[in-house]
Amino acid sequence: MKPYFVLIIIAIFLFSSCENSRIYTIETDYGIMKIKLLDSTPKHKENFIKLVKEKYYDGLLFHRVIQNMVIQGGDPDSRNAPPDAKLGIGGPGYEIPAEIGVPHFKGMVAAARQGDILNPNKMSSGSQFYIVQGYPIDDRELDVIEKAKNIKYTPAQREKYKRLGGAPMLDKDYTVFGEIIEGLDVLDKIAAVKTDDFNRPLQDIKMKIY
């Protein structure tokens, strides 16, 4: 094999590696958050990449904010939505098969979905996602969740929930497909905003993802 063939193969490998470890920026008036998509959820990863390329999320709102739990966005009906609009049911017209497995530590990005009665297979929304804020979880609460959900956390996972926090009550029910690698302070700022009775921020929080 000639040397330049080797260089071409190396270049293709490096490009492929970059493609497989996608990092995206969520821009808001409160600052930016950087998301790294997980290779363990390929269907969700592929869909998110597709929507970002289409600029699907640009101008949409974080329409649901619950402090110490999650901030949620991605509803196409939230674009230019009036203040009294009830949001949270819109999407691109399809769902994604569940790829459940990764725990809900603080900063994890997961797909929203309909409840079990309408959605027993836990299919994910095609576009709506949430970012976990949560709170520090102690061993006692983790013991209760393990028993209730038939989960066994590793010592490292327990330590992370205790140190960083999260929302383990959502584990085994929703697909986590990414994580915030920069901008947890921005997550906290958004989670602290004032909301109405439906958890919609009183002042619109728009996103742009690239």
C-alpha positions in Angstrom: 0.0 0.0 0.0 1.4 3.4 -1.0 1.8 6.0 1.8 -0.8 8.4 0.5 -3.4 5.6 0.7 -2.6 5.3 4.4 -3.0 9.0 4.9 -6.4 8.9 3.1 -7.5 6.1 5.3 -6.4 7.9 8.5 -8.2 11.1 7.3 -11.4 9.1 6.7 -11.1 7.5 10.2 -10.6 10.9 11.9 -13.5 12.4 10.1 -15.7 9.4 11.0 -14.6 9.7 14.7 -15.6 13.4 14.7 -19.0 12.5 13.1 -19.6 9.9 15.8 -18.9 12.3 18.7 -21.2 15.1 17.8 -21.2 18.1 20.1 -23.8 20.8 19.6 -24.5 24.2 21.2 -27.8 25.3 22.6 -27.8 29.1 22.5 -30.2 31.0 24.8 -30.5 34.5 26.3 -29.1 33.0 29.5 -26.0 31.7 27.9 -24.9 28.6 26.0 -24.9 24.9 26.8 -22.9 22.4 24.9 -24.4 18.9 24.3 -22.5 15.7 23.5 -24.6 13.1 21.9 -24.3 9.5 23.2 -23.2 6.7 20.9 -25.3 4.2 23.0 -28.6 5.7 21.6 -28.0 5.7 17.8 -31.6 6.3 16.7 -32.0 9.3 18.9 -28.5 10.6 18.0 -29.3 10.3 14.2 -32.7 12.1 14.7 -31.2 15.0 16.7 -28.5 15.5 14.1 -31.1 15.5 11.3 -33.3 18.1 13.1 -30.4 20.4 13.9 -29.3 20.3 10.3 -32.8 21.3 9.3 -32.7 24.2 11.9 -35.8 22.6 13.3 -35.1 23.9 16.8 -34.2 27.5 16.0 -36.7 29.8 17.6 -38.5 27.2 19.7 -39.0 27.7 23.4 -38.1 26.0 26.6 -41.8 25.8 27.3 -41.7 23.7 30.5 -39.5 24.5 33.5 -39.7 22.7 36.8 -36.9 23.8 39.2 -35.0 20.9 40.7 -36.3 18.6 38.0 -36.0 19.5 34.3 -36.2 22.1 31.6 -38.1 21.0 28.5 -38.3 22.2 24.9 -38.6 21.2 21.3 -42.3 21.6 20.7 -42.7 23.1 17.2 -46.0 24.7 18.3 -44.0 26.9 20.7 -42.5 29.0 17.8 -44.1 32.4 18.1 -46.7 30.9 20.5 -49.0 33.5 22.3 -48.6 33.6 26.1 -51.8 31.7 26.7 -51.0 28.8 24.4 -50.9 25.3 26.0 -47.7 23.7 24.8 -46.1 20.3 25.0 -48.0 18.1 22.5 -46.4 19.1 19.2 -43.8 17.2 17.2 -42.5 16.3 13.8 -45.2 13.6 13.2 -43.2 10.6 14.3 -41.8 8.9 17.4 -38.5 7.1 18.0 -38.1 3.6 19.5 -37.0 3.6 23.1 -33.2 3.2 23.8 -33.4 3.3 27.6 -30.4 2.7 29.8 -28.4 5.7 30.8 -29.3 7.2 34.2 -30.7 10.7 34.7 -27.7 12.6 36.3 -27.8 16.3 36.3 -27.1 17.7 32.8 -28.3 14.6 31.0 -30.4 15.3 27.9 -33.4 13.0 27.4 -36.4 12.5 25.1 -39.9 13.5 26.3 -42.7 11.1 25.6 -46.4 10.4 26.1 -47.4 8.4 29.2 -47.5 4.7 29.6 -51.2 4.3 29.0 -51.0 5.8 25.5 -47.4 4.7 25.0 -46.7 1.3 26.7 -43.5 0.9 24.6 -42.1 4.2 25.9 -41.6 5.6 22.4 -39.8 9.0 22.4 -41.1 12.2 21.0 -39.6 12.9 17.6 -38.4 16.4 18.8 -39.2 17.3 22.4 -36.4 16.8 24.9 -35.6 17.8 28.4 -32.4 18.6 30.3 -32.2 17.2 33.9 -31.4 19.6 36.7 -32.7 17.5 39.6 -31.1 17.7 43.1 -28.5 15.7 45.2 -29.9 12.2 46.0 -29.0 10.4 49.2 -28.5 6.7 49.7 -31.9 6.3 51.3 -33.8 7.7 48.3 -31.6 5.6 45.9 -32.5 2.5 48.0 -36.2 3.2 47.6 -35.9 3.8 43.8 -33.8 0.7 43.3 -36.5 -1.4 45.0 -39.4 0.3 43.2 -37.9 0.1 39.8 -35.8 -3.0 40.1 -32.6 -1.1 39.4 -29.1 -1.8 40.9 -26.9 1.3 40.8 -23.1 0.8 40.8 -21.1 2.5 43.5 -19.9 5.1 40.9 -23.5 5.9 39.9 -24.5 6.3 43.5 -21.6 8.6 44.1 -22.5 10.7 41.1 -26.1 11.0 42.1 -25.1 12.1 45.6 -22.4 14.5 44.4 -23.9 16.0 41.2 -27.5 15.2 41.6 -30.2 14.3 39.1 -33.6 12.7 38.8 -33.3 8.9 39.3 -37.1 8.6 39.6 -37.1 8.9 35.8 -34.6 6.1 35.2 -35.8 3.1 33.1 -38.7 5.2 31.8 -37.2 7.7 29.4 -34.3 7.6 26.9 -31.3 9.7 27.8 -29.4 10.4 24.6 -26.9 13.2 25.5 -25.2 15.2 28.2 -24.3 18.8 28.9 -20.5 19.1 28.9 -20.5 22.9 29.3 -23.1 25.3 30.7 -24.6 23.7 33.8 -24.7 27.2 35.3 -27.0 28.2 32.4 -29.2 25.2 33.1 -29.5 26.4 36.7 -30.4 29.9 35.6 -33.1 28.7 33.3 -34.5 26.4 35.9 -34.9 29.3 38.4 -37.1 31.5 36.2 -40.6 32.3 37.2 -43.3 30.2 35.6 -47.1 30.1 35.3 -49.4 27.4 36.6 -48.5 25.2 33.6 -44.8 25.5 34.2 -44.3 27.8 31.2 -41.8 30.6 31.8 -43.4 34.0 32.1 -40.8 35.4 29.7 -40.1 33.3 26.6 -36.8 31.4 26.6 -35.9 30.8 22.9 -33.3 28.3 21.8 -31.0 28.0 18.8 -29.1 24.8 18.2 -26.0 24.4 16.0 
